[in-house]
Amino acid sequence: MIPSGVTIEDIFLAAAALFIVLAIMMFYRAVAGPTTQDRLLAVNVLGTNTVVILALLAAGLDEPWFLDVALIYALLNFLMAIAISKFTVERGGVL
Amino acid sequence: MIEAIRFWAIVVLIAFGLFFTFVSAVGVLRLPDIYARAHTASQTDTLGAGLALAAVALALGWDNMTIYAVLLLFFVFITNPTAAHAIARSAAETGIDPWTKDSDEEGESK
């Protein structure tokens, strides 16, 4: 049975807060990572976490249009990972 | 009854999603080289994000927006391993050597 006083929105918001903590942990690897690929991987994982946080907020705050933002963010995140990893090989850097 | 089952299913999905994302975060911070980190990031993070998005889709119920959540779930499952593969491949092509036990003795942790 459902415990009284706890709504499903509270659970989504608490989970979003914990996901934000896990995303902040990724900043260490993005700043300190010895190679470009380490930083790229950390930013990619951070982007995936951001997508999950946006989806959890969409359900927790009952604002379903956050899911549109999450979808676009996932597309751009994937595109960025592919583009930077290509540029690092072919041109020796992002620029 | 159905509501209680749905509630606990959502709680369990979110708990497992948080657990696997935590494993992924610890792996990215602690593992020795880029290949091991790409491995943990592609596997555990895909599973964690997938479970959390499944919980969102379950919570929204029969709604137009559930299609978005399921689409997002499918998309994360396709693109996350692909991106990790591209990153590991670019690491291999720029000449980063995989970590072995010998390189640990030199005090080098790349």
Backbone of each chain as ProteinMPNN parsed JSONL, in Angstrom:
{"seq_chain_A": "MIPSGVTIEDIFLAAAALFIVLAIMMFYRAVAGPTTQDRLLAVNVLGTNTVVILALLAAGLDEPWFLDVALIYALLNFLMAIAISKFTVERGGVL", "coords_chain_A": {"N_chain_A": [[0.836, -1.208, 0.0], [0.273, 2.34, -0.421], [2.399, 4.564, 1.231], [1.253, 7.021, 3.569], [1.181, 10.554, 3.035], [3.353, 10.682, 1.38], [3.86, 11.604, -1.827], [3.926, 10.743, -5.332], [5.151, 12.702, -6.751], [6.903, 13.864, -4.934], [8.807, 11.848, -4.707], [9.887, 11.824, -7.289], [11.039, 14.391, -7.358], [12.952, 14.22, -5.296], [14.578, 12.206, -6.348], [15.517, 13.58, -8.592], [17.085, 15.517, -7.342], [19.117, 13.894, -6.235], [20.21, 12.884, -8.595], [21.274, 15.243, -9.584], [23.337, 15.677, -7.788], [24.977, 13.493, -8.477], [25.605, 14.274, -11.067], [27.129, 16.549, -10.602], [29.378, 15.384, -9.528], [30.634, 14.525, -11.838], [31.933, 16.742, -12.808], [34.469, 16.836, -11.747], [35.976, 14.983, -13.235], [35.717, 16.141, -15.728], [37.154, 18.491, -15.425], [39.692, 17.669, -14.464], [40.462, 15.585, -16.076], [42.985, 13.755, -17.784], [43.245, 13.522, -20.595], [41.839, 14.736, -23.737], [39.745, 13.105, -24.494], [38.872, 12.034, -22.082], [37.684, 14.258, -20.867], [35.662, 14.745, -22.713], [34.138, 12.422, -22.482], [33.264, 12.673, -19.82], [31.678, 14.974, -20.047], [29.767, 13.993, -21.746], [28.498, 11.978, -20.206], [27.519, 13.65, -18.238], [25.686, 15.09, -19.764], [23.825, 13.083, -20.381], [22.895, 12.616, -17.787], [21.686, 15.093, -17.367], [19.558, 14.975, -19.161], [18.05, 12.94, -17.967], [17.453, 14.207, -15.543], [15.867, 16.336, -16.454], [13.68, 14.884, -17.454], [12.741, 13.69, -15.098], [12.014, 15.984, -13.68], [9.975, 16.864, -15.331], [7.996, 14.972, -14.81], [7.802, 15.284, -12.051], [7.208, 17.984, -11.466], [4.965, 18.23, -12.943], [5.017, 19.323, -15.533], [4.778, 18.77, -18.62], [6.082, 19.662, -20.923], [8.764, 19.862, -20.487], [9.84, 17.522, -21.396], [10.131, 17.819, -24.146], [12.288, 19.594, -24.254], [14.195, 17.912, -23.13], [14.418, 15.943, -25.075], [15.487, 17.346, -27.307], [17.864, 18.109, -26.102], [19.109, 15.641, -25.73], [19.562, 14.885, -28.388], [21.355, 16.941, -29.24], [23.455, 16.479, -27.511], [24.407, 13.95, -28.274], [25.211, 14.559, -30.881], [27.251, 16.409, -30.35], [29.148, 14.799, -29.019], [29.89, 12.96, -31.049], [30.85, 14.753, -33.025], [33.016, 16.138, -31.764], [34.72, 14.008, -31.116], [35.36, 13.129, -33.667], [36.663, 15.435, -34.724], [38.865, 15.613, -33.039], [40.443, 13.526, -33.912], [40.843, 14.015, -36.684], [41.718, 16.637, -37.059], [43.335, 17.215, -34.965], [42.337, 18.632, -32.818], [39.672, 20.704, -31.459], [39.194, 22.993, -32.915]], "CA_chain_A": [[0.0, 0.0, 0.0], [1.021, 3.583, -0.557], [2.561, 5.262, 2.514], [0.527, 8.289, 3.557], [2.017, 11.742, 3.12], [4.384, 10.678, 0.34], [3.286, 11.536, -3.17], [4.866, 10.294, -6.355], [5.919, 13.88, -7.172], [8.023, 14.03, -3.988], [9.848, 10.873, -5.04], [10.578, 12.28, -8.499], [11.882, 15.557, -7.064], [14.099, 13.757, -4.512], [15.474, 11.506, -7.265], [16.173, 14.586, -9.417], [18.146, 16.123, -6.528], [20.244, 12.958, -6.147], [20.859, 12.846, -9.908], [22.074, 16.461, -9.73], [24.583, 15.44, -7.04], [25.823, 12.607, -9.279], [26.093, 15.03, -12.215], [28.185, 17.458, -10.151], [30.586, 14.579, -9.387], [31.286, 14.398, -13.142], [32.743, 17.92, -13.114], [35.86, 16.576, -11.4], [36.644, 14.331, -14.364], [35.743, 17.078, -16.849], [38.203, 19.485, -15.201], [41.004, 17.093, -14.193], [40.787, 14.476, -16.96], [44.267, 14.04, -18.431], [43.163, 13.63, -22.053], [40.621, 15.36, -24.262], [38.661, 12.122, -24.525], [38.32, 11.934, -20.728], [36.772, 15.39, -20.664], [34.505, 14.544, -23.59], [33.322, 11.359, -21.882], [32.617, 13.214, -18.628], [30.604, 15.89, -20.467], [28.711, 13.165, -22.326], [27.748, 11.382, -19.09], [26.792, 14.769, -17.615], [24.532, 15.397, -20.599], [22.82, 12.037, -20.162], [22.289, 12.893, -16.484], [20.806, 16.257, -17.513], [18.336, 14.505, -19.815], [17.263, 12.218, -16.966], [16.938, 15.192, -14.577], [14.753, 17.06, -17.087], [12.517, 13.994, -17.521], [12.208, 13.54, -13.738], [11.328, 17.234, -13.329], [8.727, 16.908, -16.099], [6.993, 14.182, -14.087], [7.661, 15.736, -10.669], [6.561, 19.294, -11.398], [3.807, 18.143, -13.819], [5.16, 20.228, -16.682], [5.251, 17.773, -19.593], [6.875, 20.194, -22.034], [10.189, 19.636, -20.208], [10.291, 16.364, -22.171], [10.593, 18.336, -25.44], [13.637, 20.114, -24.027], [15.08, 16.772, -22.892], [14.644, 15.262, -26.362], [16.425, 18.163, -28.077], [19.151, 18.071, -25.414], [19.731, 14.345, -26.015], [20.058, 14.937, -29.773], [22.539, 17.804, -29.332], [24.523, 15.829, -26.748], [24.95, 12.905, -29.139], [25.893, 15.22, -32.002], [28.493, 16.996, -29.84], [30.13, 13.735, -28.745], [30.397, 12.435, -32.326], [31.598, 15.782, -33.742], [34.302, 16.431, -31.126], [35.638, 12.872, -31.232], [35.864, 13.152, -35.047], [37.601, 16.548, -34.921], [40.121, 15.352, -32.32], [41.282, 12.637, -34.715], [41.198, 14.463, -38.025], [42.385, 17.943, -37.087], [44.165, 17.368, -33.787], [41.738, 19.552, -31.854], [38.293, 21.039, -31.781], [39.158, 24.047, -33.927]], "C_chain_A": [[0.867, 1.253, 0.0], [1.172, 4.233, 0.814], [1.924, 6.643, 2.456], [1.498, 9.454, 3.697], [3.12, 11.799, 2.089], [3.689, 10.576, -1.003], [4.366, 11.129, -4.158], [5.716, 11.466, -6.848], [7.113, 14.107, -6.253], [9.168, 13.095, -4.347], [10.614, 11.315, -6.276], [11.496, 13.453, -8.199], [13.112, 15.155, -6.262], [15.101, 13.038, -5.411], [16.21, 12.491, -8.16], [17.308, 15.25, -8.647], [19.353, 15.207, -6.436], [20.981, 12.843, -7.482], [21.716, 14.086, -10.125], [23.389, 16.309, -8.979], [25.538, 14.568, -7.853], [26.389, 13.339, -10.496], [27.223, 15.959, -11.809], [29.486, 16.69, -9.945], [31.351, 14.464, -10.704], [32.187, 15.583, -13.459], [34.21, 17.694, -12.782], [36.602, 15.981, -12.592], [36.715, 15.281, -15.553], [36.844, 18.108, -16.679], [39.559, 18.813, -15.171], [41.415, 16.02, -15.193], [42.041, 14.716, -17.769], [44.158, 14.207, -19.941], [41.871, 14.31, -22.465], [39.446, 14.388, -24.222], [38.035, 11.918, -23.145], [37.307, 13.044, -20.474], [35.499, 15.203, -21.472], [33.562, 13.501, -23.009], [32.573, 11.877, -20.661], [31.466, 14.135, -19.019], [29.448, 15.106, -21.068], [27.846, 12.528, -21.241], [26.929, 12.453, -18.381], [25.55, 15.132, -18.424], [23.428, 14.365, -20.459], [22.105, 12.25, -18.838], [21.326, 14.078, -16.581], [19.485, 15.867, -18.159], [17.433, 13.8, -18.808], [16.658, 13.193, -15.961], [15.755, 15.947, -15.163], [13.503, 16.186, -17.151], [11.887, 13.823, -16.14], [11.473, 14.8, -13.3], [10.013, 17.354, -14.085], [7.632, 16.126, -15.385], [6.747, 14.753, -12.691], [6.935, 17.049, -10.534], [5.288, 19.342, -12.236], [3.843, 19.208, -14.918], [5.682, 19.403, -17.845], [6.102, 18.34, -20.718], [8.368, 20.138, -21.737], [10.721, 18.477, -21.038], [10.742, 16.766, -23.571], [12.028, 18.818, -25.326], [14.616, 18.953, -23.864], [15.405, 16.063, -24.198], [15.659, 16.019, -27.209], [17.819, 18.086, -27.451], [19.872, 16.757, -25.697], [20.308, 14.324, -27.423], [21.345, 15.737, -29.87], [23.73, 17.179, -28.616], [25.211, 14.76, -27.593], [25.763, 13.518, -30.277], [27.223, 15.796, -31.556], [29.545, 15.931, -29.613], [30.736, 13.224, -30.039], [31.295, 13.471, -32.997], [32.954, 16.015, -33.098], [35.242, 15.242, -31.248], [36.155, 12.743, -32.663], [36.939, 14.214, -35.226], [38.916, 16.297, -34.213], [41.034, 14.461, -33.14], [41.763, 13.351, -35.965], [41.959, 15.771, -38.026], [43.244, 18.171, -35.863], [43.613, 18.345, -32.766], [40.354, 19.922, -32.302], [38.235, 22.072, -32.898], [40.046, 23.705, -35.113]], "O_chain_A": [[2.039, 1.219, 0.374], [0.172, 4.439, 1.502], [2.026, 7.35, 1.453], [2.51, 9.353, 4.391], [3.763, 12.836, 1.925], [3.011, 9.589, -1.29], [5.559, 11.167, -3.855], [6.844, 11.278, -7.302], [8.194, 14.487, -6.704], [10.338, 13.475, -4.304], [11.839, 11.204, -6.325], [12.609, 13.516, -8.721], [14.202, 15.675, -6.503], [16.311, 13.218, -5.274], [17.385, 12.289, -8.467], [18.368, 15.521, -9.211], [20.489, 15.667, -6.543], [22.206, 12.721, -7.517], [22.762, 14.011, -10.769], [24.435, 16.749, -9.457], [26.737, 14.838, -7.924], [27.514, 13.067, -10.917], [28.173, 16.149, -12.568], [30.57, 17.236, -10.15], [32.574, 14.323, -10.7], [33.101, 15.468, -14.276], [35.095, 18.262, -13.422], [37.707, 16.409, -12.925], [37.681, 15.234, -16.315], [37.419, 18.563, -17.667], [40.502, 19.317, -15.782], [42.564, 15.578, -15.188], [42.172, 15.771, -18.391], [44.924, 14.978, -20.518], [40.938, 14.448, -21.674], [38.309, 14.776, -23.955], [36.836, 11.664, -23.03], [36.223, 12.808, -19.94], [34.398, 15.466, -20.988], [32.343, 13.668, -23.036], [31.396, 11.57, -20.474], [30.4, 14.093, -18.404], [28.288, 15.493, -20.926], [26.619, 12.533, -21.333], [25.793, 12.209, -17.972], [24.499, 15.44, -17.862], [22.246, 14.707, -20.421], [20.887, 12.095, -18.745], [20.269, 14.072, -15.95], [18.424, 16.355, -17.769], [16.221, 14.017, -18.783], [15.502, 13.044, -15.565], [14.759, 16.18, -14.478], [12.394, 16.672, -16.932], [10.663, 13.811, -16.007], [10.44, 14.722, -12.635], [9.038, 17.884, -13.551], [6.478, 16.554, -15.353], [5.621, 14.716, -12.196], [6.14, 17.234, -9.613], [4.597, 20.361, -12.254], [2.855, 19.889, -15.191], [6.893, 19.331, -18.053], [6.784, 17.582, -21.407], [9.174, 20.344, -22.644], [11.91, 18.435, -21.356], [11.636, 16.135, -24.134], [12.875, 18.508, -26.164], [15.728, 18.994, -24.39], [16.539, 15.631, -24.407], [16.58, 15.422, -27.766], [18.825, 18.009, -28.157], [21.089, 16.739, -25.883], [21.406, 13.812, -27.64], [22.313, 15.298, -30.492], [24.872, 17.325, -29.051], [26.439, 14.674, -27.625], [26.859, 13.057, -30.593], [28.217, 15.696, -32.276], [30.708, 16.122, -29.968], [31.953, 13.067, -30.135], [32.373, 13.133, -33.485], [33.958, 16.085, -33.806], [36.44, 15.429, -31.461], [37.283, 12.291, -32.862], [37.995, 13.949, -35.801], [39.971, 16.704, -34.699], [42.256, 14.603, -33.086], [42.951, 13.309, -36.285], [42.777, 15.997, -38.918], [43.838, 19.242, -35.733], [44.363, 18.839, -31.924], [39.902, 19.521, -33.374], [37.333, 22.036, -33.735], [40.135, 24.483, -36.062]]}, "seq_chain_B": "MIEAIRFWAIVVLIAFGLFFTFVSAVGVLRLPDIYARAHTASQTDTLGAGLALAAVALALGWDNMTIYAVLLLFFVFITNPTAAHAIARSAAETGIDPWTKDSDEEGESK", "coords_chain_B": {"N_chain_B": [[-5.352, -0.917, -5.244], [-4.155, -1.505, -7.773], [-3.072, 1.006, -8.067], [-1.252, 1.025, -5.935], [0.543, -0.956, -6.713], [1.584, 0.242, -9.012], [2.774, 2.505, -7.879], [4.832, 1.342, -6.257], [6.28, 0.038, -8.212], [7.283, 2.211, -9.656], [8.878, 3.382, -7.681], [10.783, 1.35, -7.264], [11.97, 1.213, -9.818], [13.137, 3.793, -10.011], [14.903, 3.661, -7.871], [16.704, 1.624, -8.678], [17.652, 2.835, -10.994], [18.977, 5.073, -9.915], [20.934, 3.716, -8.458], [22.462, 2.438, -10.491], [23.351, 4.652, -11.929], [24.909, 5.819, -9.983], [26.926, 3.88, -9.731], [28.059, 4.203, -12.256], [29.014, 6.848, -12.041], [30.944, 6.605, -9.993], [32.644, 4.826, -11.284], [33.559, 6.362, -13.493], [34.964, 8.287, -12.112], [36.959, 6.819, -10.731], [38.235, 4.741, -12.186], [41.153, 3.532, -14.036], [41.978, 4.298, -16.762], [41.094, 5.821, -19.998], [39.75, 3.953, -21.56], [38.632, 2.054, -19.813], [36.967, 3.792, -18.451], [35.241, 4.637, -20.48], [33.965, 2.243, -20.938], [32.544, 1.733, -18.459], [30.942, 4.008, -18.471], [29.384, 3.72, -20.788], [27.958, 1.354, -20.31], [26.77, 1.175, -17.57], [25.671, 3.702, -17.264], [23.867, 3.928, -19.356], [22.022, 1.958, -18.607], [21.138, 2.982, -16.116], [20.003, 5.493, -16.832], [18.055, 4.544, -18.577], [16.355, 3.046, -16.847], [15.43, 5.084, -15.121], [14.085, 6.731, -16.949], [12.154, 4.943, -17.769], [10.669, 4.793, -15.425], [9.616, 7.391, -15.413], [8.011, 7.273, -17.723], [6.183, 5.346, -16.892], [4.953, 6.722, -14.806], [3.656, 8.817, -16.103], [1.603, 7.59, -17.434], [-1.236, 6.704, -19.564], [-0.864, 8.846, -21.909], [-0.32, 11.634, -24.101], [2.246, 12.55, -23.746], [3.689, 10.418, -22.87], [4.618, 9.117, -25.085], [6.758, 10.714, -25.825], [8.47, 10.216, -23.676], [9.011, 7.472, -23.982], [10.179, 7.509, -26.483], [12.451, 9.0, -25.87], [13.698, 7.213, -24.133], [14.26, 5.042, -25.878], [15.972, 6.424, -27.613], [18.13, 7.171, -25.955], [19.079, 4.638, -25.386], [20.044, 3.89, -27.89], [21.923, 5.915, -28.65], [23.794, 6.396, -26.573], [25.713, 4.209, -26.153], [26.811, 4.361, -28.732], [28.04, 6.885, -28.796], [29.963, 6.532, -26.761], [31.493, 4.562, -27.935], [32.518, 5.989, -30.153], [34.09, 7.869, -28.807], [35.981, 6.232, -27.502], [37.171, 5.124, -29.728], [38.302, 7.388, -30.944], [40.163, 7.947, -28.985], [41.83, 5.726, -29.29], [42.784, 6.176, -31.864], [44.215, 8.52, -31.62], [46.418, 7.603, -30.33], [46.561, 6.823, -27.581], [47.733, 4.758, -25.073], [46.437, 1.674, -23.759], [45.815, 1.121, -20.241], [48.013, -0.747, -18.222], [49.24, -3.196, -15.78], [51.912, -2.685, -15.527], [52.308, 0.02, -16.095], [51.379, 1.12, -13.83], [53.355, 0.975, -11.944], [55.154, 2.913, -12.637], [54.016, 5.118, -11.617], [52.264, 6.442, -13.178], [49.145, 7.521, -14.092], [46.969, 7.45, -16.447]], "CA_chain_B": [[-4.424, -2.038, -5.421], [-3.365, -1.225, -8.978], [-2.297, 2.223, -7.79], [-0.124, 0.691, -5.059], [1.545, -1.684, -7.519], [2.246, 1.211, -9.883], [3.632, 3.331, -7.017], [6.056, 0.643, -5.854], [7.075, -0.216, -9.417], [8.012, 3.445, -9.96], [9.928, 3.557, -6.659], [11.863, 0.385, -7.507], [12.685, 1.607, -11.036], [13.962, 4.958, -9.719], [15.998, 3.253, -6.98], [17.716, 0.93, -9.473], [18.268, 3.827, -11.876], [19.936, 5.839, -9.122], [22.061, 2.846, -8.111], [23.358, 2.209, -11.63], [24.021, 5.914, -12.246], [25.956, 5.994, -8.971], [28.033, 3.005, -10.137], [28.701, 4.843, -13.399], [29.764, 8.031, -11.595], [32.133, 6.131, -9.282], [33.554, 4.258, -12.269], [34.21, 7.418, -14.275], [35.927, 8.999, -11.272], [37.98, 6.007, -10.088], [38.926, 3.756, -13.028], [42.474, 4.074, -14.34], [42.242, 4.943, -18.056], [39.923, 6.263, -20.76], [38.989, 2.819, -22.099], [37.803, 1.52, -18.725], [35.922, 4.775, -18.143], [34.222, 4.574, -21.543], [33.211, 1.009, -20.707], [31.56, 1.901, -17.387], [29.983, 5.05, -18.816], [28.409, 3.26, -21.779], [27.068, 0.302, -19.82], [25.953, 1.447, -16.397], [24.891, 4.935, -17.38], [22.724, 3.636, -20.224], [21.011, 1.226, -17.824], [20.556, 3.872, -15.113], [19.121, 6.457, -17.492], [16.905, 3.818, -19.109], [15.416, 2.71, -15.775], [14.786, 6.307, -14.636], [13.124, 7.181, -17.961], [11.017, 4.006, -17.715], [9.839, 5.22, -14.301], [8.854, 8.579, -15.848], [6.97, 6.831, -18.657], [5.151, 4.658, -16.102], [4.22, 7.691, -13.998], [2.794, 9.655, -16.933], [0.411, 6.824, -17.776], [-1.679, 6.802, -20.965], [-0.898, 10.273, -22.195], [0.477, 11.934, -25.29], [3.633, 12.808, -23.383], [4.383, 9.142, -22.663], [5.321, 8.817, -26.331], [8.037, 11.419, -25.743], [9.344, 9.532, -22.717], [9.446, 6.199, -24.574], [11.104, 7.892, -27.563], [13.695, 9.393, -25.212], [14.288, 5.965, -23.644], [14.805, 4.364, -27.049], [17.06, 7.217, -28.162], [19.281, 7.042, -25.058], [19.625, 3.286, -25.551], [20.796, 3.791, -29.146], [23.003, 6.874, -28.866], [24.818, 6.452, -25.532], [26.835, 3.336, -26.502], [27.464, 4.832, -29.952], [28.928, 7.998, -28.443], [31.108, 5.996, -26.016], [32.33, 3.88, -28.927], [33.243, 6.998, -30.931], [35.106, 8.478, -27.946], [37.068, 5.266, -27.302], [37.879, 4.975, -30.992], [39.16, 8.56, -31.159], [41.302, 7.786, -28.081], [42.748, 4.75, -29.879], [43.423, 6.704, -33.067], [45.194, 9.545, -31.261], [47.61, 6.963, -29.793], [46.608, 6.651, -26.132], [47.916, 3.343, -24.778], [45.63, 1.167, -22.652], [46.489, 0.996, -18.953], [48.355, -2.102, -17.777], [49.782, -3.186, -14.434], [53.275, -2.147, -15.547], [52.308, 1.477, -16.061], [51.047, 1.544, -12.476], [54.58, 1.086, -11.142], [55.818, 4.178, -12.941], [53.267, 6.194, -10.999], [51.546, 7.176, -14.224], [47.76, 7.071, -14.232], [46.356, 8.269, -17.489]], "C_chain_B": [[-3.506, -1.804, -6.616], [-2.486, -0.003, -8.755], [-1.072, 1.925, -6.943], [0.959, -0.04, -5.837], [2.319, -0.717, -8.389], [3.222, 2.08, -9.075], [4.937, 2.62, -6.71], [6.915, 0.28, -7.054], [7.894, 1.011, -9.777], [9.157, 3.642, -8.966], [11.105, 2.613, -6.926], [12.661, 0.773, -8.743], [13.61, 2.782, -10.764], [15.145, 4.562, -8.839], [17.092, 2.538, -7.774], [18.408, 1.891, -10.437], [19.305, 4.649, -11.15], [21.16, 4.996, -8.791], [23.011, 2.709, -9.294], [24.047, 3.501, -12.049], [25.123, 6.209, -11.245], [27.172, 5.129, -9.307], [28.801, 3.625, -11.296], [29.541, 6.033, -12.968], [31.036, 7.616, -10.871], [33.148, 5.56, -10.269], [34.278, 5.328, -13.056], [35.236, 8.153, -13.416], [37.126, 8.131, -10.896], [38.771, 5.116, -11.029], [40.167, 4.368, -13.681], [42.627, 4.752, -15.697], [40.956, 5.152, -18.842], [39.096, 5.094, -21.258], [38.085, 2.216, -21.032], [36.67, 2.483, -18.397], [34.837, 4.775, -19.21], [33.36, 3.338, -21.378], [32.135, 1.214, -19.637], [30.515, 2.958, -17.753], [28.956, 4.529, -19.8], [27.46, 2.238, -21.176], [26.161, 0.77, -18.701], [25.109, 2.703, -16.572], [23.699, 4.741, -18.3], [21.626, 2.934, -19.439], [20.344, 2.141, -16.797], [19.594, 4.864, -15.717], [17.88, 5.762, -18.032], [15.89, 3.498, -18.035], [14.693, 3.951, -15.269], [13.754, 6.808, -15.644], [11.924, 6.245, -18.034], [10.089, 4.356, -16.563], [9.007, 6.441, -14.679], [7.724, 8.178, -16.774], [5.834, 6.139, -17.915], [4.315, 5.652, -15.306], [3.28, 8.53, -14.851], [1.541, 8.915, -17.37], [0.05, 6.945, -19.249], [-1.883, 8.259, -21.321], [-0.115, 10.483, -23.476], [1.955, 12.031, -24.945], [4.398, 11.519, -23.111], [5.16, 8.735, -23.905], [6.695, 9.477, -26.326], [9.001, 10.671, -24.821], [9.875, 8.223, -23.3], [10.439, 6.455, -25.699], [12.47, 8.255, -26.983], [14.44, 8.165, -24.703], [14.972, 5.202, -24.774], [16.053, 5.095, -27.565], [18.303, 7.121, -27.294], [19.918, 5.67, -25.217], [20.427, 3.158, -26.835], [22.058, 4.645, -29.094], [24.108, 6.795, -27.823], [25.977, 5.482, -25.799], [27.564, 3.785, -27.76], [28.448, 5.951, -29.648], [30.15, 7.49, -27.69], [32.053, 5.262, -26.955], [33.154, 4.886, -29.723], [34.343, 7.623, -30.101], [36.278, 7.521, -27.761], [37.861, 5.089, -28.587], [38.785, 6.174, -31.261], [40.352, 8.517, -30.202], [42.308, 6.82, -28.67], [43.481, 5.351, -31.062], [44.365, 7.853, -32.766], [46.361, 8.946, -30.491], [47.692, 6.914, -28.288], [46.701, 5.16, -25.839], [46.973, 2.912, -23.664], [46.463, 0.983, -21.4], [46.793, -0.467, -18.694], [48.932, -2.017, -16.38], [51.171, -2.566, -14.399], [53.265, -0.63, -15.414], [51.922, 2.001, -14.689], [52.301, 1.765, -11.645], [55.334, 2.376, -11.431], [55.118, 5.363, -12.301], [52.496, 7.022, -11.994], [50.123, 6.656, -14.295], [47.073, 7.966, -15.242], [44.885, 7.992, -17.582]], "O_chain_B": [[-2.282, -1.886, -6.517], [-1.33, 0.041, -9.177], [0.006, 2.475, -7.172], [2.148, 0.217, -5.65], [3.541, -0.813, -8.508], [4.337, 2.358, -9.516], [6.017, 3.189, -6.87], [8.139, 0.216, -6.943], [9.058, 0.892, -10.158], [10.265, 4.019, -9.349], [12.267, 3.01, -6.831], [13.888, 0.682, -8.738], [14.75, 2.785, -11.228], [16.256, 5.057, -9.027], [18.277, 2.807, -7.573], [19.611, 1.777, -10.672], [20.386, 4.906, -11.681], [22.288, 5.487, -8.834], [24.224, 2.844, -9.135], [25.199, 3.471, -12.481], [26.155, 6.779, -11.602], [28.311, 5.58, -9.186], [30.031, 3.587, -11.329], [30.654, 6.22, -13.461], [32.096, 8.2, -11.099], [34.353, 5.772, -10.125], [35.486, 5.224, -13.273], [36.266, 8.596, -13.926], [38.227, 8.663, -10.753], [39.901, 4.756, -10.698], [40.233, 5.584, -13.861], [43.368, 5.731, -15.78], [39.877, 4.728, -18.427], [37.876, 5.207, -21.373], [36.924, 1.903, -21.294], [35.552, 2.06, -18.101], [33.653, 4.897, -18.895], [32.159, 3.375, -21.646], [30.963, 0.914, -19.864], [29.345, 2.828, -17.393], [27.774, 4.85, -19.679], [26.27, 2.247, -21.493], [24.938, 0.77, -18.842], [23.977, 2.772, -16.095], [22.635, 5.314, -18.066], [20.448, 3.261, -19.577], [19.127, 2.09, -16.621], [18.497, 5.068, -15.197], [16.779, 6.308, -17.963], [14.689, 3.651, -18.257], [13.49, 3.905, -15.012], [12.676, 7.259, -15.256], [10.809, 6.68, -18.323], [8.87, 4.238, -16.687], [7.834, 6.53, -14.317], [6.605, 8.674, -16.643], [4.665, 6.315, -18.257], [3.11, 5.46, -15.144], [2.211, 8.92, -14.381], [0.519, 9.543, -17.649], [0.902, 7.247, -20.085], [-2.941, 8.834, -21.067], [0.659, 9.621, -23.891], [2.814, 11.646, -25.738], [5.629, 11.521, -23.118], [6.211, 8.1, -23.817], [7.679, 8.881, -26.766], [10.181, 10.51, -25.131], [11.052, 7.901, -23.134], [11.416, 5.722, -25.857], [13.508, 7.874, -27.524], [15.662, 8.08, -24.822], [16.118, 4.772, -24.643], [17.056, 4.468, -27.908], [19.412, 7.002, -27.815], [21.142, 5.54, -25.189], [21.393, 2.397, -26.88], [23.14, 4.176, -29.448], [25.26, 7.095, -28.139], [27.133, 5.89, -25.682], [28.78, 3.622, -27.867], [29.56, 5.968, -30.176], [31.262, 7.955, -27.939], [33.272, 5.328, -26.793], [34.346, 4.675, -29.948], [35.427, 7.887, -30.621], [37.435, 7.932, -27.849], [39.08, 4.922, -28.549], [39.904, 6.01, -31.748], [41.435, 8.989, -30.547], [43.513, 7.05, -28.574], [44.666, 5.079, -31.259], [45.242, 8.146, -33.578], [47.227, 9.691, -30.031], [48.795, 6.958, -27.743], [45.861, 4.381, -26.291], [46.726, 3.674, -22.729], [47.663, 0.723, -21.473], [45.945, -1.332, -18.915], [49.104, -0.926, -15.838], [51.576, -1.992, -13.389], [54.099, -0.056, -14.713], [52.107, 3.183, -14.4], [52.33, 2.619, -10.759], [56.066, 2.877, -10.578], [55.579, 6.497, -12.428], [52.115, 8.158, -11.713], [49.914, 5.467, -14.535], [46.655, 9.083, -14.935], [44.196, 8.59, -18.408]]}, "name": "protein", "num_of_chains": 2, "seq": "MIPSGVTIEDIFLAAAALFIVLAIMMFYRAVAGPTTQDRLLAVNVLGTNTVVILALLAAGLDEPWFLDVALIYALLNFLMAIAISKFTVERGGVLMIEAIRFWAIVVLIAFGLFFTFVSAVGVLRLPDIYARAHTASQTDTLGAGLALAAVALALGWDNMTIYAVLLLFFVFITNPTAAHAIARSAAETGIDPWTKDSDEEGESK"}
